[in-house]
Amino acid sequence: MRSIIGIILTGLALDLFSFIAWAHPAVAAPAVIGILALVAIATFRDLSFGVAVALFEIAIGSHGHLLELHIGHAVLSLRMGIFLVVLAAAAWELLRQEPRTALRVALRSHPARWPAFALLAAIAIGCIAGILRYPLGRVIA
């Protein structure tokens, strides 16, 4: 019950900061950085909280573009930032010993391991080709 209230309050805070940033655009960059920092702290403590915040932002958010952080020619929206935070927390969780051992056993014995490896290799090649052919702002956006 406590985590549900926390997720709802986080979602309401996201909407409140989105409205404030819309009314005062100078507040957008610090708001994005602050929100991402708070979501990162909570997500690294409990990964399910970050996933819930990401899903809440997708369901209730403003298509992810009301709060944006401009970095050079690239734009980091709040939705992309939350996704990157959750992805980093999941990678950190996999670096711990217990999940890593279970993942290693599953990867060695699962029948779909080679098709999954081929899919990941194709995605990696596509990402590398996109970054080499186009400017970074166009690849990320």
N, C-alpha and C positions, 0 to 999 in steps of 0.2 A: 504494500500500500504506500509505503514511504517513497519508493522509487517511482511509482506512478505519479505521485504529486510532484516529485522533482522533475520528471520529464515534462509534465504539463506546465509547470512554472518556467522551465527552460524554454519551451515553445512560445509561451506568452512573452518572455523576455526577448526572444528573437524577433517577434512581431513588433514589440515596442521599440526596439532599437532600429528596426527597419523603418518604422514610421518617423522616428526622430531623425534618422539619416536622410530620409526623403525631404523632410522639412528644413534640415540644416546639413547640406552636403559636406561641409568641412568636418563633421563628426563621423563620417562613414569609415574612414581608414582606421582611426582608433577604435571604433566600435567593432569592426571586423577582427582586429587583432585581439581585443579584449575577449570577445565571444569565443574565438578559436582557442585562446589560452585557457579559458574556463572549461570549455568542452574537452580540451586535451587533458587537463588535470582530472576531470571526472572520468573520462574514457580510459585513461591508463590505470585508474583504480578499479573500474568495472567496465569491461568491454561491452556488455549488453546495454549499458546506459548510452554509450556513443552510438550504437546501432539504432536504438530507439529514438535518439535525437535526430539522427539522419533521416529516418523514416518519417518522423514528425515534421521535419522541415520540408520533405518532399510533399507530404499530404497537405500541409497548411501553408507552406511558404509561398513566396512571391516569385515563383519560377526561378529562384536562385539568383536573380540579378538585381534586386533592390539594394542589397549591401554588397558593394564590390571594392576590391583593393587593386589599384592600378600599379603594376610593377613594370616599368619601362613601357613596352608596347603590349605586354600581356595583361590580361584582366583575371584576377582571382576572385570568383564570386564566393559568397558565404557557403553555398551548397558544395562547391568544389573543395573549399577549405575544410568543411566538416568531413567530407568523404576522405580527404587526405589524412586528417587526424585519426579517423577510425581505421584506415588502412595501416597507418604507422603503429597504432596500438595493437592491431591484430598481428603485425609482423613482430612486434616486441613480445607478444604473448607466445608466438611460435619459437622464439629464441630461447625460451625457458626450457629446461631439461625434460620435464614430464611430457608436455605436448609434442616436443620434437621427437622423442622416442616413439610415441604412438604414431606420429605422422610418418616417420621413417619405415615402420613396420607396414603401415597401410600402403605406402607407395611401392614397396617391394612386392607386395602380394596382390594388389588390386588388379583385376583383369583389364581395366581401362587405362592403365598407366601409360602405355605407349601412344594411344590416340590423344590423351591429355597432354603428353609431352610434345607431340607434333603440333597440337593447337597452340600451346604456349610458345613454341618456336616460331610459328607463323605470325602470332601477335607481336612477338619481339622484333621479328624482321620488318613487319609493317610499321612499327613505332620508329625503329631506327631509320627506315627509308623516308618516313614522313618528316622526321626531324632534319635529315640531311637535305631534303628537297625544298622544304618550305620554311619560312621564318617561324620562330618559336611562338610568337603571338597567334599565328594562324593555326598551328598544330594544337595548342592548348584550348583555344576558344572554340 
